Amino acid sequence: MRILPFLLLAACTSSNPDDTINDGTDGTEGSEVASCDVIDCDDPACADEGECVFSSAMSQDTSFVLIGREIECSTVFGPFPYDVPNCATRFSVNMTERTTGDLCTACDITYEGTLTYSEDTCSELIGTSAPTSSQWGFVHVSSTERELWTNDTGSWVLSETLTGANGVFTFDTTEAVNQDPPDCDNGVQYVGDITVSIAFEDPE
């Protein structure tokens, strides 16, 4: 887990050695250290602590878009071309902080929420039901980077690293999809490309 340490130092210097103030301790003269020894989100020194970065709510917009391609499907009657259909699934979530139950212990905060779909043609294409709710964990790395953790298989794992600024963090990728079509006998094939776009936004 990549978490950057934050150490804030404020040093006072003087061009005249006689102007320095000796506090009676060895090694430190005229210096002041601003550090977050005890997490208090009202303390400016703690502003970059994960517990202070996140609020109790967050919004999400996610889309999955599959662009299918023509493949050759071999059957007992011989090979024939087949056009893999395109599909798209888009949803939004008003996420709220989860404080009990299955929490991401490696994360700064855990959220949960109900998925609201504006479009979903991929679930029918692959023959599975679309999830109605989910949970997400986050780790604050820096002002421009956060880790997204998910729990789809019973354990929390680092899913993606999000980048962004001003409270909006995103992840975008396009990858090839290789599957073994159920009605074809010629094994795994390159059936198309899927584009995933995820955006998380802090409240204003």
C-alpha positions as CSV (number, residue, x, y, z in Angstrom):
1,M,0.0,0.0,0.0
2,R,1.5,3.3,-1.1
3,I,0.8,6.0,1.4
4,L,3.0,9.1,1.3
5,P,4.1,10.4,4.8
6,F,3.4,14.1,5.4
7,L,5.8,16.0,7.7
8,L,5.3,19.7,8.1
9,L,8.3,21.7,9.3
10,A,8.5,25.4,10.0
11,A,11.9,26.7,10.7
12,C,12.8,30.2,12.0
13,T,16.3,31.5,11.1
14,S,18.2,34.7,11.6
15,S,21.2,36.2,9.9
16,N,22.4,37.4,13.3
17,P,23.5,34.6,15.6
18,D,22.9,36.8,18.6
19,D,19.2,37.1,17.6
20,T,18.5,33.3,18.1
21,I,16.6,32.2,21.1
22,N,17.9,29.3,23.1
23,D,15.1,27.3,24.7
24,G,17.6,25.5,27.0
25,T,17.5,22.3,25.0
26,D,20.4,20.8,22.9
27,G,20.3,21.0,19.1
28,T,17.2,23.1,18.4
29,E,17.4,26.8,18.5
30,G,14.7,29.1,17.3
31,S,12.8,26.4,15.5
32,E,9.2,25.2,15.6
33,V,7.8,21.9,14.4
34,A,4.2,21.7,13.1
35,S,3.2,18.0,13.2
36,C,0.0,16.0,13.6
37,D,0.9,14.0,16.7
38,V,-2.7,13.4,17.7
39,I,-5.2,13.4,14.8
40,D,-7.5,16.4,15.2
41,C,-9.2,17.5,11.9
42,D,-9.5,21.0,13.2
43,D,-5.7,21.3,13.4
44,P,-4.2,22.5,10.1
45,A,-1.3,20.2,10.6
46,C,-3.6,17.2,10.3
47,A,-5.2,18.4,7.0
48,D,-3.5,15.7,5.0
49,E,-4.3,12.8,7.3
50,G,-6.6,10.3,5.6
51,E,-9.2,10.6,8.4
52,C,-9.5,14.3,7.7
53,V,-9.5,14.2,3.9
54,F,-12.7,12.2,3.4
55,S,-16.2,13.3,4.2
56,S,-19.2,11.1,5.2
57,A,-20.5,11.2,1.6
58,M,-19.2,10.9,-1.9
59,S,-20.8,10.5,-5.4
60,Q,-19.8,8.1,-8.2
61,D,-20.4,7.8,-11.9
62,T,-19.3,4.7,-13.7
63,S,-19.7,3.3,-17.3
64,F,-18.7,0.1,-19.0
65,V,-18.9,0.2,-22.8
66,L,-18.2,-2.9,-24.9
67,I,-17.5,-2.6,-28.6
68,G,-17.9,-6.1,-30.1
69,R,-16.2,-7.4,-33.2
70,E,-16.8,-10.1,-35.8
71,I,-15.5,-13.5,-34.8
72,E,-15.5,-16.9,-36.4
73,C,-17.7,-19.4,-34.6
74,S,-17.0,-23.0,-35.3
75,T,-19.9,-25.5,-34.8
76,V,-20.7,-29.0,-35.8
77,F,-22.3,-27.5,-39.0
78,G,-19.1,-25.7,-39.9
79,P,-17.6,-22.2,-39.2
80,F,-19.6,-19.1,-39.7
81,P,-19.1,-15.4,-38.9
82,Y,-20.7,-13.9,-35.9
83,D,-20.9,-10.2,-34.9
84,V,-20.5,-9.8,-31.1
85,P,-23.1,-7.1,-30.0
86,N,-22.1,-3.8,-28.5
87,C,-23.4,-3.1,-25.0
88,A,-23.2,-0.4,-22.4
89,T,-23.8,-0.2,-18.6
90,R,-23.9,3.1,-16.8
91,F,-24.8,3.8,-13.2
92,S,-24.4,6.5,-10.5
93,V,-24.2,6.1,-6.7
94,N,-24.7,8.4,-3.8
95,M,-22.2,6.8,-1.4
96,T,-22.3,7.2,2.4
97,E,-19.8,6.2,5.0
98,R,-20.1,2.6,6.4
99,T,-19.2,2.5,10.1
100,T,-20.2,-1.1,10.9
101,G,-20.0,-4.5,9.3
102,D,-17.5,-5.5,6.7
103,L,-15.1,-2.5,6.7
104,C,-11.9,-2.1,4.8
105,T,-9.4,-2.1,7.6
106,A,-6.5,-1.1,5.3
107,C,-8.4,1.9,4.2
108,D,-8.9,5.4,5.6
109,I,-12.7,5.1,5.0
110,T,-15.3,2.7,3.7
111,Y,-18.4,3.7,1.7
112,E,-21.5,1.9,0.7
113,G,-24.4,2.8,-1.7
114,T,-27.2,1.7,-4.0
115,L,-26.5,1.6,-7.7
116,T,-28.9,3.6,-9.9
117,Y,-28.7,2.5,-13.6
118,S,-29.3,4.9,-16.5
119,E,-28.5,2.1,-19.0
120,D,-27.7,-1.6,-18.8
121,T,-27.5,-3.8,-21.8
122,C,-24.3,-5.7,-20.8
123,S,-26.0,-7.7,-18.1
124,E,-28.4,-9.3,-20.6
125,L,-25.6,-9.9,-23.1
126,I,-23.5,-11.8,-20.6
127,G,-26.5,-13.4,-18.8
128,T,-25.9,-12.1,-15.3
129,S,-27.9,-9.9,-13.0
130,A,-26.6,-6.4,-12.4
131,P,-25.7,-5.7,-8.8
132,T,-28.0,-3.4,-6.8
133,S,-25.5,-2.2,-4.2
134,S,-21.8,-2.3,-3.4
135,Q,-19.0,-1.0,-1.1
136,W,-15.8,0.8,-1.7
137,G,-12.7,1.6,0.4
138,F,-10.3,4.5,-0.1
139,V,-6.7,5.4,0.9
140,H,-5.5,9.0,0.7
141,V,-2.1,9.0,-1.0
142,S,-1.7,12.6,-1.9
143,S,-3.8,15.6,-3.1
144,T,-3.8,14.1,-6.6
145,E,-3.9,10.3,-5.9
146,R,-6.1,7.9,-4.0
147,E,-6.3,4.1,-3.8
148,L,-9.6,2.4,-4.6
149,W,-10.2,-0.9,-2.7
150,T,-13.1,-3.2,-3.5
151,N,-14.6,-6.3,-2.0
152,D,-16.1,-8.5,-4.7
153,T,-14.8,-11.9,-3.6
154,G,-15.1,-11.8,0.2
155,S,-11.9,-9.9,0.9
156,W,-10.7,-6.3,0.4
157,V,-8.2,-5.8,-2.4
158,L,-6.5,-2.8,-4.0
159,S,-8.4,-2.4,-7.3
160,E,-7.1,0.8,-9.0
161,T,-5.2,3.9,-8.3
162,L,-7.3,7.0,-9.0
163,T,-5.8,10.3,-10.1
164,G,-7.4,13.8,-10.0
165,A,-7.6,17.1,-8.3
166,N,-10.1,19.5,-6.6
167,G,-12.1,16.6,-5.2
168,V,-12.7,14.7,-8.4
169,F,-10.7,11.4,-8.9
170,T,-11.0,9.2,-12.0
171,F,-9.8,6.0,-13.6
172,D,-10.1,5.3,-17.3
173,T,-8.9,2.3,-19.3
174,T,-9.7,0.3,-22.5
175,E,-8.8,-3.4,-22.6
176,A,-9.3,-6.3,-25.0
177,V,-11.9,-8.9,-24.0
178,N,-11.0,-12.5,-24.6
179,Q,-13.7,-15.1,-24.0
180,D,-14.8,-18.5,-25.1
181,P,-18.3,-18.0,-26.7
182,P,-20.6,-20.7,-25.3
183,D,-22.1,-21.7,-28.7
184,C,-18.7,-21.9,-30.5
185,D,-16.3,-24.8,-30.4
186,N,-13.1,-22.9,-31.3
187,G,-12.1,-21.8,-27.8
188,V,-11.1,-18.4,-26.4
189,Q,-11.3,-15.5,-28.9
190,Y,-10.8,-11.8,-29.0
191,V,-14.4,-10.7,-29.0
192,G,-14.1,-6.9,-28.5
193,D,-12.8,-4.0,-26.4
194,I,-14.3,-2.7,-23.2
195,T,-13.8,0.9,-22.0
196,V,-14.2,1.5,-18.2
197,S,-14.6,5.1,-16.9
198,I,-15.0,5.7,-13.1
199,A,-15.3,9.1,-11.4
200,F,-15.6,9.8,-7.7
201,E,-16.5,13.3,-6.5
202,D,-16.3,14.7,-3.0
203,P,-19.1,17.0,-1.9
204,E,-18.6,20.7,-2.4
